[in-house]
């Protein structure tokens, strides 16, 4: 039911974007970002023309599993047993599905500076398996699907182009990205579907939370190049988590880089491929609900073993590398559709945790010229030639 | 009495001449306005250039001296540019016999063969030139595509249009023929 609602919301949003009344724009003009095409799934991708808005709506689906420790996959059943916090646990994840709808708006204030805001809505479903004791406690159920949903953190970004080798159709560009991620997501999501008595109402593990709980700085650098019919570039992004949230912990530092290569195969279609790398540090500590109240520990005792590897802050983060394939298509002027599939090629993860299996993302992007836009009024004739 | 009649006729003829001239100038200005063509504050000479055409021959702006020119900047990656090329060809078909010239400069850095392909595809018979080094583009201060300049028979810049236009419209034909008539 929820999936149907989510799909309906996505389709409704696309319809809105298609039929949203545009400014009486004179669109028959290529402007200053002709050489700046970029995959839309990369942070900062899709910069609008000067004095224009762009709205971007993405639907992402990711599957995670099986478990991995370091570079080796593990069977969920191998970790089930009498909890000792290290090798055996009472409840162990088997698979996770994440659905995320991301909406973002951007506006270019000048040829070189644009601002953007991004907000998401996420739903997480994580299939859990119980050991025999919890199966008995759950009335014979050998597992359940952990569930959380809610809005994500709000990200506000500025992107400033510091270098371009040409005004009209640059072949080399460099930009810096800076901003903050604001804690609009939750760090207090609780169990609601746990069949084990006494567990509902206790705090959900880290990954099931929808936010970081802290104001996090974001810095990035984007390098772009083009050589008709190719576009290529690199994007580096760091997101810091510098202090503890209200639950007394902070996420590990995040570093991401994306290398991309795009080839125009048709005036309205571009094929693209990416190499994506993420690094994420471990969580700094357990939330107060765990280390003070004993939630997530055997017997509700902070000194008791972790019920699940998900409760251990050391079982998060690591290195991941993936490749992505996709295409961009412009069905009608001002509208761009992008589909991308991402598959990991290397994952070195801290502790037993679910590894990424695959991710697909569909993005719809619409440009909205304003009356100040060049596509509305055209370029001014040059004074240097007497105009 | 005869002198008075002669004076009346002269005044009438002068008024008619001024009226015709005025209406012609007005029509010319209206055509520019309707096409969204900016007129220069001071008329300056169009920067000269010498570029290779799609047949590999060198073409100089001076070669067209004495003809009004529609000088268009485009690129094969610019969709809006390609949309207006057919109307430029129709304009050329209609006015080339009257001495109006259409010249298109492609600013693609590479892919000369693609320019040739588009010229064949759109059946372009007017001169299509190639500016791979972007030198001419820079001399004409092109910041967006397509951009079009109107150049008078004496080589002076007469108009500037940013963005695609329907170049075989009555207003466009009026604007080009008025340049030929040196109004």
Boltz contact constraints between the chains, C-beta under 6 A:
constraints:
  - contact:
      token1: [A, 26]
      token2: [B, 163]
      max_distance: 6.0
  - contact:
      token1: [A, 28]
      token2: [B, 80]
      max_distance: 6.0
  - contact:
      token1: [A, 28]
      token2: [B, 163]
      max_distance: 6.0
  - contact:
      token1: [A, 28]
      token2: [B, 164]
      max_distance: 6.0
  - contact:
      token1: [A, 29]
      token2: [B, 80]
      max_distance: 6.0
  - contact:
      token1: [A, 29]
      token2: [B, 144]
      max_distance: 6.0
  - contact:
      token1: [A, 29]
      token2: [B, 163]
      max_distance: 6.0
  - contact:
      token1: [A, 30]
      token2: [B, 78]
      max_distance: 6.0
  - contact:
      token1: [A, 30]
      token2: [B, 144]
      max_distance: 6.0
  - contact:
      token1: [A, 30]
      token2: [B, 145]
      max_distance: 6.0
  - contact:
      token1: [A, 31]
      token2: [B, 144]
      max_distance: 6.0
  - contact:
      token1: [A, 167]
      token2: [B, 143]
      max_distance: 6.0
  - contact:
      token1: [A, 168]
      token2: [B, 143]
      max_distance: 6.0
  - contact:
      token1: [A, 228]
      token2: [B, 110]
      max_distance: 6.0
  - contact:
      token1: [A, 267]
      token2: [B, 79]
      max_distance: 6.0
  - contact:
      token1: [A, 378]
      token2: [B, 162]
      max_distance: 6.0
  - contact:
      token1: [A, 378]
      token2: [B, 163]
      max_distance: 6.0
  - contact:
      token1: [A, 379]
      token2: [B, 143]
      max_distance: 6.0
  - contact:
      token1: [A, 379]
      token2: [B, 144]
      max_distance: 6.0
  - contact:
      token1: [A, 379]
      token2: [B, 162]
      max_distance: 6.0
  - contact:
      token1: [A, 381]
      token2: [B, 38]
      max_distance: 6.0
  - contact:
      token1: [A, 381]
      token2: [B, 160]
      max_distance: 6.0
  - contact:
      token1: [A, 382]
      token2: [B, 141]
      max_distance: 6.0
  - contact:
      token1: [A, 384]
      token2: [B, 141]
      max_distance: 6.0
  - contact:
      token1: [A, 385]
      token2: [B, 44]
      max_distance: 6.0
  - contact:
      token1: [A, 385]
      token2: [B, 157]
      max_distance: 6.0
  - contact:
      token1: [A, 386]
      token2: [B, 40]
      max_distance: 6.0
  - contact:
      token1: [A, 386]
      token2: [B, 42]
      max_distance: 6.0
  - contact:
      token1: [A, 386]
      token2: [B, 44]
      max_distance: 6.0
  - contact:
      token1: [A, 387]
      token2: [B, 38]
      max_distance: 6.0
  - contact:
      token1: [A, 387]
      token2: [B, 40]
      max_distance: 6.0
  - contact:
      token1: [A, 387]
      token2: [B, 160]
      max_distance: 6.0
